[in-house]
Structure formats: C-alpha cells, structure tokens
Amino acid sequence: MPIRIVIADDHAIVRQGLRVFLSVDPELEVIGEAVNGKQAVELAHRLQPDVVLMDLVMPVLGGVDAITAIRRELPDVEVIALTSVLEDNSVSDAVRAGAIGYLLKDTAADELTKAIKAAAAGQVQLSPKAAQRLMRDMRAPENPDSLTQRETEILKLIGRGLSNKEIALELQIGEKTVRTHVSNVLGKLNVVSRTQAALHAVRIGLVDLPDSS
C-alpha cells in the first residue's frame, strides 16, 4: 500500500508542485489538499492519511495549531512541517506541537520523498543545520522523571532516528512493547513528539549532534 499524504498549503502553486514531485514515486499517494489549517485537520479526520505536509503560515488556523490538533486527536497521523526559512521560530513551535520533522520548501524532490517515507515509518530525521537550530531554540524538558535502563536504550535509538520496528529488531523485543516504552519515555520527559525526545538524547550526550559541515 502506498503512503497516503495530505498536503496543506494556502498557495495553489506549492500544492501543485508538491503533487507533481510526489506523483513520480509509486510508493506515495496524495489523497487530499487543504488550503488552511482548519481544513487540514478536517481532512486528516476524514481521510486518515499516513503523513500530512503542513505549511506553517496559513489562514483560518495556523500550521502549528493544526499540528497540535492532529497530533492530539489522531496520534497515528505523522506531520511534517513546511517552512520557507530555517530561522522561522515557528519551526520550533511545530516540533513542540508534535511534528516529527520539517522540510524547507526548496528541498530537492528525492529528499522530500525520503523524509515522507521516514516520517511514515515513525523515524525522526533532522538535517544538521535544523538540529542545531532546534537545539538552540528548544529548552530542555522541565523536571523529567528518571528513565529506566531499557527506556534509556529506547531514547538513544530514537535519537539515532530508528522507527519502532527498527528498535524492536535492534533490541529483539516486540514492537508493541517498544510502543509502550516510547510512550513511557515521552511521558517521563514531558514531551509530545519523538523529535523532542531525539533532541533531548543529543542534549544529554546519548547521541551526537550531526556535523553541520
């Protein structure tokens, strides 16, 4: 089954360009387009996509608020934030809202498809510059609870960008057990997204920050 995608952007030319890029890959299928954040949330409920590509600056309901609603109401739907500039502070807000990652709008087509497939698999992938930007912008979790040894292992693998399935294979445990551990890790760290957890893993030295060179 192809990965089912909803594109949310208020510019028709951007939606058209994304649709053209994505139509080349048989593993991807655009099933809907939204012109504002409110419509994006409604389409996510109705169509149950695997991934939503979410512009951050939109009318009616902004992208960050739309991400918050989708992740709260539809936790199985992953969201990638779209932005025109890396310095946009709303990128950090989007990650806090639950976005699994983000793309700049000048991203090459092959990198776009790679990021969508990674998101659909539950993988956190941040470009080196993006990771460094987010590390500067995002505060450490407040009063995190102590993690068990197994939860620390899980956090390290999240930080390395592994999906639940890959973590299960790495640790030779069931995928359902991994999902439980991941949920516990996010709860103890007081964060809502794997991306925030991955950044925390970098901050405390479990994994290295990607080289920006």
C-alpha positions as a Markdown table, in Angstrom:
| # | Residue | x | y | z |
|---|---|---|---|---|
| 1 | Met | 0.0 | 0.0 | 0.0 |
| 2 | Pro | 1.4 | 3.5 | -0.9 |
| 3 | Ile | 2.0 | 6.0 | 1.8 |
| 4 | Arg | -1.1 | 8.3 | 1.9 |
| 5 | Ile | -0.4 | 12.0 | 2.1 |
| 6 | Val | -2.4 | 15.2 | 2.7 |
| 7 | Ile | -0.8 | 18.5 | 1.5 |
| 8 | Ala | -1.8 | 21.6 | 3.5 |
| 9 | Asp | -0.7 | 24.9 | 2.0 |
| 10 | Asp | -2.6 | 28.0 | 1.1 |
| 11 | His | -0.6 | 28.5 | -2.2 |
| 12 | Ala | -2.0 | 26.6 | -5.1 |
| 13 | Ile | 1.3 | 26.6 | -6.9 |
| 14 | Val | 3.1 | 25.0 | -3.9 |
| 15 | Arg | 0.4 | 22.3 | -3.7 |
| 16 | Gln | 0.6 | 21.6 | -7.4 |
| 17 | Gly | 4.4 | 21.4 | -7.3 |
| 18 | Leu | 4.4 | 19.0 | -4.3 |
| 19 | Arg | 1.8 | 16.8 | -6.0 |
| 20 | Val | 3.9 | 16.6 | -9.2 |
| 21 | Phe | 7.0 | 15.7 | -7.2 |
| 22 | Leu | 5.3 | 13.1 | -5.2 |
| 23 | Ser | 3.4 | 11.5 | -8.1 |
| 24 | Val | 6.6 | 10.3 | -9.6 |
| 25 | Asp | 7.1 | 7.8 | -6.7 |
| 26 | Pro | 4.7 | 4.8 | -6.8 |
| 27 | Glu | 5.1 | 4.3 | -3.1 |
| 28 | Leu | 3.5 | 7.7 | -2.4 |
| 29 | Glu | -0.1 | 8.8 | -3.0 |
| 30 | Val | -1.6 | 12.3 | -2.4 |
| 31 | Ile | -5.1 | 11.8 | -1.2 |
| 32 | Gly | -6.1 | 15.3 | -0.4 |
| 33 | Glu | -5.2 | 19.0 | -0.3 |
| 34 | Ala | -6.1 | 21.6 | 2.3 |
| 35 | Val | -5.9 | 25.4 | 1.8 |
| 36 | Asn | -5.8 | 26.3 | 5.5 |
| 37 | Gly | -5.1 | 24.7 | 8.9 |
| 38 | Lys | -8.8 | 24.1 | 9.7 |
| 39 | Gln | -9.4 | 22.2 | 6.5 |
| 40 | Ala | -6.2 | 20.2 | 7.1 |
| 41 | Val | -7.5 | 19.0 | 10.5 |
| 42 | Glu | -10.8 | 18.1 | 8.9 |
| 43 | Leu | -9.2 | 16.2 | 6.1 |
| 44 | Ala | -6.9 | 14.3 | 8.5 |
| 45 | His | -10.0 | 13.2 | 10.4 |
| 46 | Arg | -11.9 | 12.2 | 7.2 |
| 47 | Leu | -9.1 | 10.6 | 5.2 |
| 48 | Gln | -6.8 | 9.2 | 7.9 |
| 49 | Pro | -3.6 | 9.8 | 6.0 |
| 50 | Asp | -0.2 | 8.4 | 7.0 |
| 51 | Val | 1.5 | 11.8 | 6.7 |
| 52 | Val | 0.4 | 15.5 | 6.5 |
| 53 | Leu | 2.7 | 18.0 | 4.9 |
| 54 | Met | 1.9 | 21.2 | 6.8 |
| 55 | Asp | 2.7 | 24.7 | 5.8 |
| 56 | Leu | 3.2 | 26.8 | 9.0 |
| 57 | Val | 1.8 | 30.1 | 7.8 |
| 58 | Met | -1.9 | 29.7 | 6.7 |
| 59 | Pro | -5.2 | 31.5 | 7.1 |
| 60 | Val | -8.1 | 30.5 | 9.4 |
| 61 | Leu | -6.0 | 28.2 | 11.5 |
| 62 | Gly | -2.2 | 28.3 | 11.6 |
| 63 | Gly | 0.0 | 25.4 | 10.9 |
| 64 | Val | 1.3 | 25.0 | 14.5 |
| 65 | Asp | -2.3 | 24.9 | 15.9 |
| 66 | Ala | -3.3 | 22.5 | 13.2 |
| 67 | Ile | -0.4 | 20.2 | 14.1 |
| 68 | Thr | -1.4 | 20.4 | 17.7 |
| 69 | Ala | -4.9 | 19.3 | 16.9 |
| 70 | Ile | -3.9 | 16.5 | 14.6 |
| 71 | Arg | -1.4 | 15.0 | 17.0 |
| 72 | Arg | -3.8 | 15.3 | 19.9 |
| 73 | Glu | -6.8 | 13.8 | 18.1 |
| 74 | Leu | -5.0 | 11.5 | 15.6 |
| 75 | Pro | -1.8 | 10.2 | 17.1 |
| 76 | Asp | -1.2 | 7.7 | 14.3 |
| 77 | Val | -1.0 | 10.5 | 11.7 |
| 78 | Glu | 2.5 | 11.9 | 11.4 |
| 79 | Val | 3.1 | 15.6 | 10.5 |
| 80 | Ile | 6.0 | 17.2 | 8.7 |
| 81 | Ala | 6.1 | 21.0 | 9.0 |
| 82 | Leu | 6.9 | 23.0 | 5.9 |
| 83 | Thr | 8.7 | 26.4 | 6.1 |
| 84 | Ser | 10.3 | 28.9 | 3.8 |
| 85 | Val | 13.2 | 29.8 | 6.1 |
| 86 | Leu | 15.2 | 27.9 | 8.6 |
| 87 | Glu | 15.2 | 30.8 | 11.1 |
| 88 | Asp | 11.4 | 30.8 | 11.4 |
| 89 | Asn | 10.7 | 30.4 | 15.2 |
| 90 | Ser | 7.5 | 28.6 | 14.3 |
| 91 | Val | 9.6 | 25.6 | 13.3 |
| 92 | Ser | 10.5 | 25.1 | 17.0 |
| 93 | Asp | 6.8 | 25.6 | 17.9 |
| 94 | Ala | 5.9 | 23.0 | 15.3 |
| 95 | Val | 8.2 | 20.4 | 16.9 |
| 96 | Arg | 6.8 | 21.2 | 20.3 |
| 97 | Ala | 3.3 | 20.7 | 18.8 |
| 98 | Gly | 4.3 | 17.2 | 17.7 |
| 99 | Ala | 5.7 | 17.4 | 14.2 |
| 100 | Ile | 8.1 | 14.6 | 13.6 |
| 101 | Gly | 10.3 | 16.8 | 11.4 |
| 102 | Tyr | 10.2 | 19.6 | 8.9 |
| 103 | Leu | 11.3 | 20.5 | 5.4 |
| 104 | Leu | 12.4 | 23.7 | 3.8 |
| 105 | Lys | 10.3 | 24.5 | 0.7 |
| 106 | Asp | 13.4 | 24.4 | -1.5 |
| 107 | Thr | 14.0 | 20.7 | -0.6 |
| 108 | Ala | 15.0 | 18.5 | -3.5 |
| 109 | Ala | 12.4 | 16.1 | -4.7 |
| 110 | Asp | 14.4 | 13.0 | -3.6 |
| 111 | Glu | 15.0 | 14.4 | -0.2 |
| 112 | Leu | 11.3 | 15.2 | 0.1 |
| 113 | Thr | 10.2 | 11.7 | -0.7 |
| 114 | Lys | 12.9 | 10.3 | 1.7 |
| 115 | Ala | 11.6 | 12.5 | 4.5 |
| 116 | Ile | 8.0 | 11.5 | 3.9 |
| 117 | Lys | 8.9 | 7.8 | 4.0 |
| 118 | Ala | 10.9 | 8.2 | 7.1 |
| 119 | Ala | 8.0 | 10.1 | 8.8 |
| 120 | Ala | 5.6 | 7.3 | 7.8 |
| 121 | Ala | 7.9 | 4.8 | 9.5 |
| 122 | Gly | 8.0 | 6.9 | 12.6 |
| 123 | Gln | 11.6 | 8.0 | 12.1 |
| 124 | Val | 13.0 | 11.3 | 13.3 |
| 125 | Gln | 15.3 | 12.8 | 10.7 |
| 126 | Leu | 16.7 | 16.3 | 11.1 |
| 127 | Ser | 19.2 | 18.0 | 8.8 |
| 128 | Pro | 22.4 | 19.1 | 10.7 |
| 129 | Lys | 21.5 | 22.8 | 10.4 |
| 130 | Ala | 18.0 | 22.1 | 11.5 |
| 131 | Ala | 19.1 | 20.0 | 14.5 |
| 132 | Gln | 21.5 | 22.8 | 15.6 |
| 133 | Arg | 18.8 | 25.4 | 15.2 |
| 134 | Leu | 16.3 | 23.4 | 17.2 |
| 135 | Met | 18.9 | 22.7 | 19.9 |
| 136 | Arg | 19.4 | 26.4 | 20.4 |
| 137 | Asp | 15.7 | 27.2 | 20.3 |
| 138 | Met | 14.2 | 24.5 | 22.4 |
| 139 | Arg | 14.5 | 24.3 | 26.2 |
| 140 | Ala | 15.3 | 21.1 | 28.0 |
| 141 | Pro | 12.3 | 19.2 | 29.4 |
| 142 | Glu | 11.2 | 20.6 | 32.8 |
| 143 | Asn | 11.6 | 18.2 | 35.7 |
| 144 | Pro | 11.8 | 15.0 | 33.7 |
| 145 | Asp | 11.3 | 11.7 | 35.6 |
| 146 | Ser | 14.2 | 9.2 | 35.7 |
| 147 | Leu | 14.3 | 6.7 | 32.9 |
| 148 | Thr | 14.9 | 3.0 | 33.4 |
| 149 | Gln | 17.9 | 1.4 | 31.7 |
| 150 | Arg | 15.6 | 0.0 | 29.0 |
| 151 | Glu | 13.9 | 3.4 | 28.5 |
| 152 | Thr | 17.3 | 5.0 | 28.2 |
| 153 | Glu | 18.2 | 2.4 | 25.5 |
| 154 | Ile | 15.0 | 3.3 | 23.7 |
| 155 | Leu | 15.7 | 7.0 | 23.9 |
| 156 | Lys | 19.2 | 6.5 | 22.4 |
| 157 | Leu | 17.7 | 4.6 | 19.5 |
| 158 | Ile | 15.0 | 7.3 | 19.0 |
| 159 | Gly | 17.9 | 9.8 | 18.9 |
| 160 | Arg | 19.6 | 7.7 | 16.2 |
| 161 | Gly | 16.4 | 8.1 | 14.1 |
| 162 | Leu | 15.2 | 4.5 | 14.4 |
| 163 | Ser | 11.5 | 3.6 | 13.9 |
| 164 | Asn | 9.6 | 1.4 | 16.4 |
| 165 | Lys | 10.0 | -1.6 | 14.1 |
| 166 | Glu | 13.8 | -1.0 | 13.8 |
| 167 | Ile | 14.1 | -0.6 | 17.6 |
| 168 | Ala | 12.2 | -3.8 | 18.1 |
| 169 | Leu | 14.7 | -5.6 | 15.8 |
| 170 | Glu | 17.7 | -3.9 | 17.5 |
| 171 | Leu | 16.6 | -4.9 | 21.0 |
| 172 | Gln | 14.9 | -8.2 | 20.0 |
| 173 | Ile | 11.6 | -7.3 | 21.7 |
| 174 | Gly | 8.1 | -7.0 | 20.4 |
| 175 | Glu | 7.0 | -3.8 | 18.5 |
| 176 | Lys | 4.1 | -3.5 | 20.9 |
| 177 | Thr | 6.5 | -3.4 | 23.8 |
| 178 | Val | 8.5 | -0.8 | 22.0 |
| 179 | Arg | 5.5 | 1.4 | 21.6 |
| 180 | Thr | 4.8 | 1.1 | 25.3 |
| 181 | His | 8.4 | 2.1 | 26.2 |
| 182 | Val | 8.3 | 5.0 | 23.7 |
| 183 | Ser | 5.1 | 6.3 | 25.3 |
| 184 | Asn | 6.6 | 6.0 | 28.8 |
| 185 | Val | 9.8 | 7.9 | 27.6 |
| 186 | Leu | 7.8 | 10.7 | 26.2 |
| 187 | Gly | 5.6 | 10.9 | 29.3 |
| 188 | Lys | 8.6 | 11.0 | 31.7 |
| 189 | Leu | 10.4 | 13.6 | 29.6 |
| 190 | Asn | 7.2 | 15.7 | 29.4 |
| 191 | Val | 7.3 | 16.0 | 25.7 |
| 192 | Val | 4.8 | 15.1 | 23.0 |
| 193 | Ser | 7.0 | 14.2 | 20.0 |
| 194 | Arg | 9.8 | 11.8 | 19.1 |
| 195 | Thr | 11.6 | 14.8 | 17.7 |
| 196 | Gln | 11.7 | 16.5 | 21.1 |
| 197 | Ala | 12.9 | 13.2 | 22.6 |
| 198 | Ala | 15.6 | 12.8 | 20.0 |
| 199 | Leu | 16.8 | 16.4 | 20.7 |
| 200 | His | 16.9 | 15.6 | 24.4 |
| 201 | Ala | 19.0 | 12.5 | 23.6 |
| 202 | Val | 21.5 | 14.8 | 21.8 |
| 203 | Arg | 21.4 | 17.3 | 24.7 |
| 204 | Ile | 22.3 | 14.7 | 27.4 |
| 205 | Gly | 25.0 | 13.1 | 25.2 |
| 206 | Leu | 23.3 | 9.8 | 24.3 |
| 207 | Val | 23.9 | 10.5 | 20.6 |
| 208 | Asp | 26.0 | 13.1 | 18.8 |
| 209 | Leu | 24.6 | 16.2 | 17.1 |
| 210 | Pro | 25.0 | 15.7 | 13.3 |
| 211 | Asp | 28.0 | 17.5 | 11.8 |
| 212 | Ser | 26.9 | 20.7 | 10.0 |
| 213 | Ser | 29.8 | 20.7 | 7.6 |
